[in-house]
Amino acid sequence: MSVLTDLFQDVKLPNMIRIRQEYPRPVITDLEAVLQEQLSKDVIKEKIKPGAAIAVGVGSRGICNLKEIVRYVVGFLKQQGAEPFIVPAMGSHGGATAEGQKEILTGYGVTEDYCGCPVRATMETVQIGTTCEGHRVYLDRYAANADGIIVINRIKAHTCFRGPHESGLMKMLTIGLGKQRGAESCHNAGFKYMAHLVPLFGNVILNNTNFLFGIALLENAFEETCEIRSMTADDIRRDEPALLEKAKSLMPSLPCSEADVLIVDKIGKNYSGDGMDPNITGTFVTPYATGTFHAQRVVVLDLSDETHGSGIGAGNADVIHKRVFEKTDLSATYPNAITSKVLSCVKIPMMLDSDRDVIACAVKTCTEIDFDAPSIIRIPNSLDIQEMEVSEAVLKKIGGSSNIRILSGPSPFQFDLDGNLL
């Protein structure tokens, strides 16, 4: 694309400064001790019966200490004489196939050998009830036939709607264990109604199954486990909204509210259900969730290996490196978009052959900016934003913020002979 490259030769890319954002850092230092305390509560322990086949639902998000937490829970269940097995609780992720969902768990280290129990993956569901408004509610066949159900999930802000139950245990029951069919049933009305429908569906599951308890996880701004709560059905109904608000208070953010260009090195389902979390990047795909950051142009340079070809989120960028498209497996990408009724996230944006062209194109197509000193933020992904690179214009915006530490720079972007970042 030499003609295109020629168009960008006059674009001046600024020097970048590497910074680190400091946040309060509550963290659990003894994971096993906290898990033991939570699982040993009488109201939890008494629900585990010897010989009971218990389905342990595990999702598709990147969660700190996930495999260790799952293994401990499985081990605890076995100590009580139960017979646990793991089921993927991830709706239509993994290309809406059992093999794809099991592969995602394997990528997180949640395997039969490591956790010490079978992993049973299926897309087959059982209708276990109907909401008071007439919606059919479905559940993973293995979970529906089990003697008990447990779900493990992080509680956090959703990317497409706001409500008392966003991403967390109630949603995992409704969407995750509902598999593609259940997720579609809940999504049919669109995200406008999700805040209402998630608990409506979830309560049908809580009332009509052998649900035992959930393990709710909260993470700090450094993506470290900072709180673990075992929760009965009543706890989830009553207390999950407060935990969601606490999770939101712990979230990190970009150091300013706007920039000319946001560079995201990698996107993927392991970082966010949207590939890149719009609560961080401002790339919201519905009007039912909003945030505090906006960039004129957002660029994406690569897909993570852990996303297994899912290019969800690329459509929310303005310009991408061609490698993003080349790594995208459409059969792993489209089912999730179809199920959620949101198609913009899988559209194909402008593609260019080098990182330099992608970044320069983003700068060149901005309007009403200082082209001699564009404001640019570069993050590795939307999950790990403690350290990042910012242009000198951004550093001037954030001024003497007490939670910002300069690590290095200013220095120019470093590209190889092909124009890709070193």
C-alpha positions in Angstrom: 0.0 0.0 0.0 2.8 2.4 -0.9 0.3 5.0 -2.2 -1.4 5.0 1.2 1.9 5.1 3.0 2.8 8.2 1.0 -0.3 9.9 2.2 0.9 9.6 5.8 4.5 10.7 5.3 3.7 14.2 6.5 2.1 13.1 9.8 4.1 14.0 12.8 4.0 11.4 15.5 4.8 12.8 19.0 7.3 11.6 21.5 5.8 9.3 24.1 6.2 9.1 27.9 5.8 5.8 29.8 3.7 6.4 33.0 2.3 4.3 35.8 -1.0 5.0 37.5 -1.1 4.4 41.2 -4.4 3.3 42.9 -5.4 1.9 46.3 -4.4 -1.8 46.3 -6.5 -4.0 48.6 -5.5 -7.6 47.8 -6.0 -11.1 49.2 -2.6 -12.5 50.1 -3.8 -15.9 51.3 -6.2 -17.1 48.7 -6.8 -20.6 50.3 -7.5 -19.2 53.7 -10.2 -16.9 52.4 -11.7 -19.6 50.3 -11.7 -22.0 53.2 -13.4 -19.4 55.4 -16.1 -18.7 52.8 -16.8 -22.3 51.9 -16.9 -23.4 55.5 -19.8 -21.1 56.5 -22.6 -23.3 57.8 -25.1 -22.0 55.3 -22.8 -23.0 52.5 -21.2 -26.2 53.8 -24.6 -27.8 54.7 -25.7 -27.6 51.1 -23.0 -30.0 50.0 -24.2 -33.6 50.2 -22.0 -36.7 50.0 -22.3 -38.4 46.6 -24.0 -35.3 45.0 -23.0 -34.6 41.4 -22.3 -30.9 41.4 -21.8 -28.8 38.3 -19.3 -25.9 38.7 -19.9 -23.2 36.2 -16.8 -21.4 34.9 -16.9 -18.6 32.4 -14.8 -17.2 29.5 -13.4 -14.0 31.1 -9.8 -13.4 32.1 -10.1 -13.6 35.9 -7.1 -13.4 38.3 -6.4 -16.7 40.0 -9.2 -18.4 38.1 -7.7 -21.8 37.8 -6.5 -21.8 41.4 -9.9 -20.8 42.7 -11.7 -23.4 40.6 -9.2 -26.1 41.7 -9.7 -25.2 45.4 -13.5 -25.2 45.1 -13.4 -28.6 43.4 -11.1 -30.0 46.1 -13.3 -28.7 48.8 -16.4 -30.3 47.2 -14.5 -33.6 47.0 -13.5 -33.3 50.7 -17.2 -33.2 51.5 -17.8 -36.4 49.6 -19.4 -34.7 46.5 -18.6 -35.5 42.9 -17.9 -32.2 41.2 -17.5 -31.6 37.5 -16.9 -28.3 35.5 -19.2 -26.9 32.9 -18.4 -23.9 30.6 -20.8 -21.1 31.6 -20.2 -18.8 28.7 -23.3 -18.4 26.6 -22.4 -18.3 22.9 -18.6 -17.7 23.3 -16.2 -20.2 21.8 -18.0 -20.0 18.5 -21.1 -21.5 20.2 -19.6 -24.9 20.2 -18.8 -27.3 23.0 -15.3 -27.9 21.7 -14.6 -24.1 21.4 -15.8 -23.5 25.0 -13.7 -26.3 26.4 -10.7 -24.9 24.5 -11.3 -21.5 26.2 -11.2 -23.2 29.6 -8.0 -25.1 28.6 -6.4 -21.8 27.7 -7.0 -20.5 31.2 -5.5 -23.7 32.7 -8.9 -25.0 33.8 -8.4 -28.6 32.8 -9.4 -32.0 34.1 -5.8 -32.8 35.1 -5.2 -29.5 36.9 -8.6 -29.2 38.7 -9.0 -32.9 39.4 -12.5 -33.5 38.0 -14.2 -33.9 34.6 -15.0 -31.0 32.3 -18.3 -31.6 30.5 -19.1 -29.3 27.7 -22.2 -29.2 25.7 -24.4 -26.7 23.9 -27.5 -28.7 24.6 -30.0 -27.1 27.0 -33.1 -28.0 28.9 -36.0 -25.6 29.4 -36.3 -25.3 33.1 -39.1 -22.7 33.4 -40.8 -19.6 32.0 -40.7 -16.1 33.3 -43.8 -14.3 34.5 -43.7 -12.4 31.2 -43.6 -15.6 29.1 -39.9 -15.9 28.3 -38.5 -19.4 28.0 -35.6 -20.0 30.3 -32.9 -22.6 29.3 -30.0 -24.2 31.2 -27.0 -26.2 30.2 -28.1 -29.9 30.1 -25.4 -31.2 32.4 -26.1 -28.5 34.9 -29.8 -29.0 34.8 -29.4 -32.8 35.5 -26.9 -32.3 38.3 -27.7 -32.7 42.0 -26.4 -29.2 42.6 -25.1 -26.1 40.7 -22.3 -23.7 41.7 -21.1 -20.7 39.6 -17.8 -18.8 40.0 -17.5 -15.4 38.4 -16.1 -11.9 38.8 -18.5 -9.1 39.5 -17.9 -6.0 37.3 -19.6 -3.3 35.2 -21.2 -4.6 32.0 -20.2 -3.1 28.7 -23.6 -2.6 27.2 -26.2 -1.8 29.9 -26.6 -0.5 33.5 -28.6 -2.2 36.2 -28.4 -3.7 39.7 -27.1 -7.0 38.2 -24.6 -6.5 35.4 -21.6 -8.9 34.9 -21.6 -11.3 37.8 -23.4 -14.3 39.3 -26.9 -13.5 38.2 -25.8 -12.9 34.6 -23.7 -16.1 34.6 -26.8 -18.1 35.5 -28.9 -16.4 32.9 -26.5 -16.0 30.0 -23.5 -18.2 30.8 -25.3 -21.4 31.8 -28.1 -20.6 29.3 -25.6 -21.4 26.5 -26.4 -20.0 23.1 -30.1 -20.8 23.3 -30.7 -19.3 26.7 -28.5 -16.3 25.9 -30.5 -15.6 22.8 -33.8 -15.9 24.6 -32.6 -13.2 27.1 -31.1 -11.0 24.4 -34.1 -11.1 22.1 -35.6 -7.9 23.4 -32.2 -6.1 23.1 -29.9 -4.5 25.6 -32.5 -1.8 26.4 -34.3 -4.4 28.6 -31.3 -6.4 29.9 -31.3 -4.7 33.4 -34.8 -6.0 33.8 -34.4 -9.4 32.1 -31.2 -10.7 33.7 -32.7 -10.9 37.2 -36.1 -12.0 35.8 -34.4 -15.0 34.0 -31.9 -15.6 36.9 -34.6 -15.9 39.5 -36.4 -18.6 37.4 -33.1 -20.5 37.5 -32.6 -19.9 41.2 -36.1 -21.1 41.9 -36.3 -24.1 39.6 -32.9 -25.8 39.9 -30.7 -27.3 42.6 -28.6 -24.1 42.8 -26.3 -24.3 45.8 -24.3 -21.1 45.9 -22.0 -18.8 43.9 -18.5 -17.6 44.4 -18.3 -13.9 43.7 -14.9 -12.3 43.0 -13.9 -8.7 43.1 -10.6 -7.4 41.7 -8.7 -4.2 42.4 -7.4 -1.7 39.8 -4.4 -3.9 39.2 -6.6 -6.9 38.3 -5.8 -8.7 41.5 -8.3 -10.6 43.7 -9.3 -8.4 46.5 -12.5 -9.9 47.8 -14.2 -13.4 47.7 -17.7 -14.0 48.8 -19.7 -17.2 48.9 -23.3 -16.3 48.2 -26.6 -18.2 48.5 -29.5 -17.5 46.2 -30.9 -15.0 48.7 -27.5 -13.4 49.0 -27.2 -12.9 45.2 -30.7 -11.3 45.0 -30.0 -9.0 47.9 -26.3 -8.3 48.0 -24.9 -8.5 44.4 -26.0 -5.0 43.5 -23.9 -3.6 46.4 -20.9 -5.7 45.4 -21.3 -4.3 41.8 -21.1 -0.8 43.1 -18.0 -1.7 45.1 -16.5 -3.3 42.0 -17.1 -0.1 40.0 -15.4 2.0 42.7 -12.3 -0.2 42.3 -12.1 0.1 38.5 -9.1 1.9 37.0 -9.5 4.5 34.2 -7.5 6.3 31.7 -5.7 9.4 33.1 -7.8 11.9 31.2 -11.3 12.2 29.8 -10.4 12.6 26.1 -7.6 12.2 23.6 -7.2 12.6 19.9 -6.1 9.0 19.4 -6.3 5.9 21.6 -4.0 3.0 20.5 -4.9 -0.5 21.8 -2.2 -3.0 21.2 -4.4 -6.0 21.6 -8.1 -6.9 22.0 -9.6 -10.2 22.9 -12.4 -12.0 24.8 -9.9 -12.6 27.6 -9.8 -8.8 28.2 -13.5 -8.1 27.8 -16.7 -9.5 26.3 -16.4 -6.6 23.8 -12.8 -7.3 23.0 -11.8 -4.0 24.6 -13.8 -2.8 27.6 -15.8 0.3 26.6 -15.9 1.3 30.3 -12.2 2.0 29.7 -11.9 2.9 26.0 -15.3 4.6 25.5 -16.2 2.4 22.6 -19.7 1.6 23.7 -21.9 -0.2 21.2 -25.3 0.6 22.8 -26.8 3.8 24.3 -27.6 2.0 27.5 -24.1 2.2 29.0 -21.8 5.2 29.0 -18.4 6.2 30.3 -16.1 9.1 30.9 -13.5 8.7 28.1 -13.7 9.7 24.4 -11.1 9.5 21.6 -11.6 10.9 18.1 -9.9 7.8 16.7 -9.4 4.4 18.2 -6.9 2.0 16.6 -6.3 -1.7 17.3 -3.1 -3.4 16.4 -3.5 -7.1 17.2 -5.7 -9.9 18.6 -4.7 -11.9 21.7 -3.9 -15.6 21.3 -6.3 -16.3 24.2 -9.3 -15.0 22.2 -9.1 -18.0 19.9 -9.8 -16.0 16.7 -12.8 -14.0 18.1 -12.5 -10.6 16.5 -15.3 -9.1 18.6 -14.5 -5.5 19.2 -12.5 -4.8 16.0 -15.6 -3.1 14.6 -15.5 -0.6 17.4 -12.1 0.7 16.1 -11.6 3.2 13.4 -8.4 1.8 11.9 -6.8 -1.7 12.5 -3.7 -3.4 11.4 -4.4 -6.0 8.7 -3.1 -8.7 11.1 -6.2 -8.3 13.2 -8.4 -9.3 10.2 -6.1 -12.1 9.2 -6.2 -13.6 12.7 -10.0 -13.3 13.0 -12.0 -16.5 12.7 -15.4 -15.4 11.6 -17.0 -18.7 12.7 -15.7 -17.9 16.2 -16.7 -14.3 16.0 -20.2 -14.1 14.5 -22.2 -16.4 16.8 -21.6 -14.1 19.8 -22.6 -11.0 17.8 -25.8 -12.7 16.4 -26.8 -13.9 19.8 -26.3 -10.5 21.5 -28.1 -8.7 18.6 -25.2 -6.3 18.3 -23.5 -6.3 14.9 -21.4 -3.2 14.9 -18.7 -4.8 17.0 -17.8 -7.2 14.1 -17.8 -4.8 11.2 -14.5 -4.5 9.4 -12.8 -1.1 9.8 -10.1 0.4 7.6 -7.1 -1.9 7.4 -3.5 -0.9 6.8 -0.3 -2.9 6.5 1.9 -1.4 9.3 1.6 0.0 12.8 3.0 3.3 11.7 0.4 3.7 8.9 -2.4 2.8 11.3 -1.4 5.3 13.9 -0.6 8.0 11.3 -3.9 7.5 9.6 -5.7 8.0 12.9 -3.9 11.2 13.5 -4.3 12.5 10.0 -8.1 12.0 10.0 -8.7 13.8 13.3 -10.2 17.3 13.1 -9.6 20.4 15.2 -6.5 19.1 16.8 -2.9 20.4 17.2 -1.2 18.3 14.5 2.2 19.4 15.8 1.4 17.9 19.2 -1.5 15.4 19.0 -2.8 13.9 22.3 -2.2 10.1 22.1 -2.6 7.3 24.6 -1.3 3.8 24.0 -2.4 0.9 26.2 -1.5 -2.8 25.9 -5.1 -3.8 26.3 -8.2 -2.6 28.2 -7.6 -4.9 31.2 -4.0 -3.8 32.0 -3.9 -0.1 32.1 -1.7 0.6 35.1 1.2 1.3 32.8 0.8 3.0 29.4 2.4 5.5 27.1 1.1 9.0 26.6 2.1 11.9 24.4 3.5 15.1 25.9 0.2 16.8 25.2 -1.6 14.2 27.4 0.9 14.7 30.1 0.2 18.4 30.1 -3.5 17.7 30.4 -3.1 15.5 33.5 -0.7 18.0 35.0 0.5 17.2 38.5 -1.9 14.3 39.2 -0.8 12.6 42.4 -1.5 9.1 41.2 0.8 9.4 38.1 4.4 8.4 38.1 6.7 8.9 35.1 8.7 5.8 34.2 10.6 6.9 31.1 10.7 9.2 28.1 9.9 11.2 26.2 11.0 9.1 23.3 9.8 8.6 19.7 7.8 5.6 18.5 10.2 2.8 17.6 9.3 1.0 14.3 11.1 -1.7 12.4 11.9 -1.6 8.7 8.3 -2.7 7.9 6.8 0.1 10.0 5.7 -2.2 12.9 6.3 -1.3 16.5 9.3 -2.9 18.1 
